Amino acid sequence: MIKRITIVGGTHGNELIGPNLIRKLEQDGSFKQSVIPVDYLLANVEAYKAVRRFMDADLNRSFTDNILNGDDDSVYEHRRAREINQLLGPKANNDRFIIDLHSTTSNMGMTLIIKDQASFNLKAASYVQQQMPEVKIILSDRDNQFSRTLNSLSDYAVTIEVGPLPNGVLRHDQFSDTESVIQHLVNFTQMSENEQDNILPASTEVYTVRDRFYYPRDDDGQISAMVHSALQDRDFEELKPGMPMFQNMDGTVTPYQGEPGYPIFINEAAYYYENTAFVMTTRKTVVPDG
């Protein structure tokens, strides 16, 4: 049973919508009358001050049991993960709904990434999509596999991704859309279970992560290709075998050879350090109250 809602910003310090939006919501007293208490958290304080994704390590990869149970204080984000676990946890306590606010340099529009551990997450995302049909939903099992993101602290969680937006930049339209999504999520959470089920659509379109595609590199370890212009900005559009995937530095083109799918996070700036060019998904229809 959800007893509290926590809205998180600044898990990555150079994504400015989250920190500024939680400051606005707090100053406005937007959810003071909420039946379920709403609180706020600026996650990566030092990285936000420095307008950097992270200081020593990615905070959103730092919530593993090994890190949370460790005592190494040399990595700032590992210390901060333990502090956040104390504030929001302990891990898997499951009485808190976490809404983690992010932005992306990819052309993802408004996207909700939800955990598949609890049916509530899909119901909440489906409700938002009813109110805002342009919203895309990614159903992810990565927290179940790796259990390392901030949202792994509870089974009830959603990540909001909005883009394209350069790092260290605010845009009014995306700021406003993110605020609307939060309002819908809080409203849905406050409904009774019977009310929730009665208003949900019969089915919902979601995308499930299938694979990652990596940048080619030469013998010296340097990137030897870039995302082809025909693929750039085509997030959530079908990629079929034979379509251009990489433009190689030698002038040749590498076509896509896999099963048809829907790429996301295409040419995401933050994924260069992981060497990820894009993430491939499968589109399917699911029943939100199942």
Secondary structure, 3 states (H helix, E strand, C coil): CCCEEEEEECCCCCCCHHHHHHHHHHHHCCCCCCCCCEEEEECCHHHHHHCCCCCCCCHHHCCCHHHHCCCCCCCHHHHHHHHHHHHHCCCCCCCEEEEEEEECCCCCEEEEEEECCCHHHHHHHHHHHHHCCCCEEEEECHHHHHCCCHHHHCCCEEEEEEECCCCCCCCHHHHHHHHHHHHHHHHHHHCCHHHHHHHCCCCEEEEEEEEEEECCECCCCCECEEECCCCCCCCCCCECCCCEEEEECCCCEEECCCCCEEEECCCCHHHHHHCEEEEEEEEEEECCCC
